[in-house]
């Protein structure tokens, strides 16, 4: 498949890609280099250098200041300055004073927290549409949420696809839409990725390009493994597994609209547009990966509750009662590796810190175990790859690599999809285990 032969591409640019005028120029070059890049979704200006503040964060600060009865002049002034610097750097004849005044007034008059935050994308969208000569399409009119705040995908898709048909091109600011009563509602942080995906679906795009400051996904975290290889192709499912474990390039919820429509996502680097990046697809059979594994990701900060009781396997409702006890504390469990007379529940340590005792008591009351223990300091590592499905010996290689590095495996979990193997190791062994597995499969 030749990815340059598409008719409609939706291109989303992250905050670091639109942080200043120089980046706007790079973005315009990328868009103009390919006439099929028709619909553009911008984020708000991000950090220009380490220690800089994102415009979205400054807008939240404005809101907080107003609600605390303070004066927003100084922080709002800095926001206006950021945009004016961009306008000036681009040599545009464009004056946003009226917009600024209105926004400042609205933030001061109960327009809400989400309204305040959304103005970062809104203003960046206005400037970008002016600079590109593209139509400005305000998502408040088309991206809709239900009363309970959840995203209304079907009404949105109907409204937005109708609208997009009327435009040859357009800039649609990311991150927000509106509630049934017309107030502005944002997605969670990083949500412009979701808007890009929604627009790609509504435009029946052939490709959703997500431009950021890295050249796609790497096979492992570069802070742990030296110079890891890039991933050329990955499936949505593999990506879900890796993102769950902390591989963060794309907002998790951005996958659903395009996955539903079968539209591939291409993660690209605005500062290195020649890099092909990573392509995320439903099926990658035609793109055999060089390696059995696609990637490794992991996280520290887990703990395991182990419950022992002879004959628990024949006690009906045992597992349900244990999980109910955890649910009653409003906590979700991560994994459930079980033996014959033992059941272990892996949980996020930060979530249970305030209710450990209560959970233990609830479980004791519910199932009367012989013993119950909580072990801290667990790190989980997920080895993920479509190449692992039905290939023999992958698990052995993972375990041997870890054992050869002198590391004890505290937990093993392999989903029946065979797409991943998750192992639990002591937090102190985490980095060493990641490196050992990477070296076994990649180097
Ligand atoms: N500007 C928003 C944020 O900082 C949304 C985004 O960039 O995707 O979270």
Boltz pocket constraint, residues with backbone or C-beta under 6 A from the ligand:
constraints:
  - pocket:
      binder: B
      contacts: [[A, 14], [A, 15], [A, 43], [A, 44], [A, 54], [A, 56], [A, 57], [A, 117], [A, 120], [A, 174], [A, 175], [A, 188], [A, 189], [A, 190], [A, 191], [A, 192], [A, 193]]
      max_distance: 6.0
